[in-house]
């Protein structure tokens, strides 16, 4: 599981809804990409070893994504920044968050 830094940021219900929507959209984008890669690997599989490699890929991705997509207020700024930095989330999807949160997320995407 990924160890994310934490922050004491307070989230209004509106901000929480915006963050949840953006978070969910990023999750769906990343999992769609993973499904496409799994299908590609499955189509190329010709041996049992290829299937075991696909199983290993899926197991590793599940573990990684379960840790990464953890919606807790304490680490949410960092998670959203990571998702934006990786290209799974557009900063415009966070419109409506406080200027302070947006600024922190923008700075973190540069690190």
N, C-alpha and C positions, 0 to 999 in steps of 0.2 A: 504494500500500500504506500502511496506517495505521502510524504510528510510535507504538508503545506504550512507556510507561515500563517500567523493569525493577526487579526486587527480588531479593535474595539468599535468599529463603525456601527452606527445605529441604522436600521433599515425601516422605512415606512412601509405600509402595506402596498402602496403603489409601486415603490421601488422594488419590493420583494416580487411583485407580479411581473414587472419588467425584466428583472434578473432571471426569474424562473422561465419566462418565455424564451429569452435569449439562450439560457443554459440548455433548455430542451431542444431548441433549434440546432445548437452546436452538437449536442449528443446525437441527434438524428442524422446530421451530415456526416459525422465521423463514423457512426455505425453503418450507414449506407456505403461508405467507402470501404469499410472492413468487409461487408458482405460481398461487395464486388471483387475484392481481392481474394476472398475465400472461394468464390465461384471460379475465378481464374485459376487458382491453384488446383481446385477439384477437377476442372476440365483437363489440366495438364497431368494429372495423376495417372501413373501407369503401373505403379508397384505398391505393395503394402507399405513400403518405406515412405513413399510419397504421401500416402494417407496419414501415416503417423506424424509426418512433418506438418501436414495440415492441422491435425489435432493439436500438435504443440503450438502452432501459430494461434489457433483459436483460444486455447487455454491461456496463453500469455496475454493475448489482447483482452480477454475477459478480465483477467486479474488487473491489468493496467487500467482499463476503463472503469472498473468498479472503484478503484482508488481515486482516479482522476475526477470522475463525475460525482462528487460528494457535495451536496448542496447544504453547507453549513455557513451561517452568517459570519462566523469568525474567520473563515478562509475564502469567502466568496470573491472579494476583490482580487485576490491572487489567482483564483481559478479562472475568473472571467478574463483577466489579463493573459493568462497562459493560453486560453482558448483563442483569444484574438491574435496573439503572437503566432500561434500555429496555423491560423487561417480558417478555423472552424467557426469563428464568430466575427461579425463586423461591428466595429465600435458604434455605428449608427443604430444598431439594434439595442443599444443601451440608453438611447435618448430618453430623458425623463429621470435618470438618476441624478443625484446631487452633483454639482460642479466639482466638489471635493472628491467624490468617488470616481468620477470620470477622469479627473486629473491624475489620481493615483493609478488607475488602470492604464492610462496612456503612458505614464512614466514606466510602469512595470513592463509594458510591451517592448520597451527599448532596451531592456536589460538582457 
